[in-house]
């Protein structure tokens, strides 16, 4: 009788292992890596001495825990919602002590609020993880992953992963257009945009060298239409011309640069995500998307709730689903979901050369 019992015990043990590893394996079927700024930072800045942080209420009011996480949102950000579409848990911030062991298989989020393409962008926030440092952390991550699963398998996971990088907006609103910035005296707006593109190309080329083979790259949103700009530069609620012109110059240059890189590498490595056009849809016609306003932030103070930071003393709207903007700069979770939906199913006008649904279907066959 002992042998059958041993067999049953062994079988139960195997089933338990499958049950434990099965969901993890499903989530880790494709790793996801995130780079960029506050639009996708999910808590890295919590571990820095910085003024660019979202770790106090009412941030996170609609997050599953109803507590602030470091996301600049009332709930989930774009990266979180993409993880949902992948059928995976959200990637952890790279600086989180929880990112260890099997959690490394899911991927990692290296983004840091306040950063830009240029190294001098966001200096006023004291500390951020500059984009070159984010890439250094990615190299470090690969060493940790190799130690966990072996060098060959680690390289395969990195090559087969999905990537998202969100940069550019801060180079204008937190650099070029700052009242004390020397940049406008040095460069015209078009020349500055070309400088940002020139430096961005080097960043993306380095990401390719580090193994990235499928990278979604977002443009800037409608920079002149965010509540912060309306509060300081708009008389009647119209979008502010300077930042809006910056977006209009930068985004087409970005798309062209990504096409050039794809030609150079002989593959559709980089996918241009026209988030400016995506946001313009609901900024121009908020009612069509169920918003009451796309001008006034849900959380803030002053005109359009666009002055200062969102904090416990700020005005706070009772229904976040009625607002396109959560704070002075960042969309609400509902707006983020609309953006990701466009990324999933949008035409080549929104996602070039293909949308995320096509990417997932195409890559699943290889």
N, C-alpha and C positions, 0 to 999 in steps of 0.2 A: 504493500500500500504506500510505502514511502516514495517510490519512484514516480507514480502518477501525481502525487501531491507536489513533488519537486517540479515536475513538468508544468503543472498548473501554476505553481508559484512563479516559475520562469516566464510562462506565457503572460501572466498578469503583469510581471515586471516589464516585459516588452511593450505591452499595451499602454502602460503608464508612461513609458519613455516616448512612445509615438504620440500620445495625447499631449504630453508636455512640449515635445519638440515640433509637433505638427503645426500648430498655429504660429510658432516662432518662425518655422521654415517658410510658411506662407507669407508672413510679413517681410521676411528677409529675401524673398524670391528676387527682388530687385532693390538694391540700395538706392538711397536718395540723398543727395548732398546739396546744401543750400549755402550760398554766399551772398553778401550784400549789406544792406543798410536796415533802417528801422522798419521798413515795410515787411521784412521777413525775419528780423531778430526775434528769437523766442526765449531770450533770457540770458544771453552771454554777457550783456552789460550789467546784469545783476552782480556779477563777480568782479566788476571794475570800480575804481573810484572815478566816477564820471557824473556829469549832470544830465547826460542823455540816458534816462532810465524810465521804466514804466513798471515799477515794482510796488506801487502803492495804490490804494483805491482812488477813484472808481475803475481804474484799469482792471480788466478781467471780470467785470460785473456779470457778463453773460458766458464766461468760460465755464466748462462743466463743474469746476470746483467753486465758482463764483469768487475767486480770489485772484489778485494780480500775479502774473507769471513772468513779467518782463516783456510781454507782447504789447506793441503799441496799438491796441485794439480793445473793444469791449468784449471780444471773444477770440475767435480763431483768426489767424492771418492767412495769407495766400499759400504759404508753404504748408501749413496744417491741412488746408483743404485739398491741396494736391496729394498729400499723403493719404487722405481719405479716398481719393479717386484711385490710388494705387492699392487700396485695400490694406494699408499698413498703418501702424501707429506713427504719430508724429516723431520726427527725428529729435533727439535731445540736443541742447546747446553743447558745443564742444567743451566748454569750460565746466560743465556740470560733472560733479563727482559720480553721478549715476551712470555716466557713459562709460561702461566697462563691460567686459565679457561679451555675452551674446547680444547686448544692446548695440555693440559696434557693427553688427551685421545689418542693422536697419539703415545705417548711414550716420550723418551728423550735420548739424547746423552751425556754420561758422560766422554767421552774419552778426553785425554789430551796428547799433544805431549811431548815426552821425557820420558814417564814413562815406567817402566818395571814390571816384576813380583816382583823383589827385591826392597826394599825401598831405597837402596842407588843408584839405577840406575837413571841416569839423574840428579844427584845433581848439575852438572855443569851449568844447565839451570836456576838456582836460585829458580824458583817456578814452580811446576807442581801439578796436582791433582793425588797424588799417588793412586794406585789401591785400597787400603783400604779406602781411602777417597772417591773414586768413589762409593764404596759400601755403605758408610755412606750416601752419597747424594741420593743413590737409596732408602734407608730407609726413608729419608726425603721426597723424591718424593712420596712414598706410603702414607705417612701421608697427604700430600697435595691432593692426588687423593681421599683418603677416605673422606676428608672434602668436596670434590666436588660431589662425587657420592655415598658415603656410604661405610662402611668398607667391607661388603660382596661382593658388586659388584667390588670394587677396587681389592680385593684379587683374584676374578675370572679373571679380566683383566690381572693381573700380571701372574697368572698361565697359561693363554692361550696365552700369548705374545710370540713373537719370539725374541731371543737374539743373539747378535753377540759380541764376545770378541776377541780382537787382541792384543796379548802380546808376548813377548819373544825376539824379534829381538834386542831391545835396551839393554837387559841384556848382550848381547855379544858385539855389536858395540859401545855402550855407557857405558860400564862397564868393562867387562873382557878384551877387546882388546884396551882399552885406554892406551896410552903410560905410564901414571903415575899410572895405576891401580895396587893395591897390590894383586888383586885376583889371577893372575897367580902364584904368589909366595905362595899363600895359598892352592890353589886347582889346580889339573890338569884339562884340558878342559872337559874330561868325567865326572869327579866328580863335576865340576861346573854345567854342564848340569843337572846332577841328583839333585843338590841342587835347581836349578830353577824349575824343575818338582815337587819336594817335596813341595815347597812353592806354586806353581801354583795349586796343588791339593787342598790345604787348601782354596785358593781363590774360586775355583769352587764349593767346598763343601759349602762354605758360601753363594754363589750365589743361590745354590739349597735351602738352608735354608730360603732364602729371597723370595722364591716362583718361581724361574725360573724352567721351565719344558721342554724347547726346546731351546737348546743353541748351536749355531755354534761356534766352536773354531778353529781359524786358526793357522797353523804352521808358521814358519818363511819362508821368501822368500830365494832366493839364495844369502846369505849375502856376499859372496866373489865376486859376479859378479856385484854389484851396482857400479855406476860411482865413488863414493867416495872411494871405496876400490881399484878400478882400478887405480885411480889417484895417490894413495899413496903407493900401494904395488904390482903393476903389471908392468912387463917389456915389455911384448909384447901383452897386451890385454887379457891375460889369467886370469881366476878367481883366486883370492887370496886364497891360501890353508887353512890358519887358520880359517877365518870366514866361509868358505865353509864347512870345516870339522865340525864346530860348528852346522851348520844347519843340516848336515847329521846325527849328533848324536842326536840333540834335537828332530827333527820331529818324528822319530820312537818312542822315549820315550814318547812323547806327545800322540801319537795315542794309545799306550798301556795303558797309565794312564787313558785316557778317556774310554777305554773299561772296565777297572777295576772299574771305578766309575759307569758306567752303570750297571755292574753286581751287585755292592753294592746296588744301588737304585732300581734294578729290572725293569728298563725301559730305552729306548733309549733317555735319556735326552740330552746327549752331542753328537754332531756330529762333527767329525774331518774333517776339511777342509784343504786338502793338497795343500796349496797355493804355497809351494815350488815347487811342481811338476807342478802346473799350470803355474807359472812364468818360470820355466825351459823350457817349451814348446816354448815360444816365445823368451827367452834369447838365447837358442841354435839354433833356426831357425827363426830369425826375419822376413826374407823375406816371409816365408809361411803365416805370419799373416799381411802382408802389411807394415811392418816396414822397414825403411832404415837401422836403427841401433838399437842394444840393449846394446851398450857399452857407447855411448856418450849421456849425458843428454841434453835435449832441452835447459835448462836454467842453466847457471853456468859460470865458468871460469876455466882456467888451463887445464891440461890434461883431456880428456874425459868430460870437463865441470864439473869436480867432486870436485873442491876445493871451500871451503867457501859456503856461502849461495846464493841462487837465489835472485837477487835484480834488481833494475831498471837499474843498470850499467852493468849487466851480459850480456853475449852472449845469444841471444834468437832466437830459430829456428822459421822460418816463418810458418811451417806446423807441428803442434803438433801431428797429426795423423801418422806421419812417425817415431816417436820416442817412444820407449818402456818406457824410463824414462823421467820424467818431470824435476826433479832436481837430486841432488847427491844421493838421497836415495829413492825417491818416484815415483811410476809409473804415467804415463799420464792417462787421463780419458779413452782413448782408451784401454790402457792396463788393467785398472780397469774393463772395460766392458767385456773384455775377461775373466778375473778372475771370475766375477760374472756369466758369461755364463757357465763356468765350474762348479761353485757352483750350478747352476740351473739344469744342465742336465748331469753332469759328472758321470762316473762309480764309483763303490766303491773304486777304486784306488785313485780317487780325493776326494770323499765325502763318509765317512764311519760312520755309516752303510747305509746312504741314502742321496740322493741329495735334494736340496731345493724344486724342483718341487714335489718330492715324499712327502716331509714333508707337503707342502701346501695341497696336495690332501688328504693325510692321516688325517690331522688335521681338514679338512673341514667336514669330516664325523662324527666327535665326538662332 
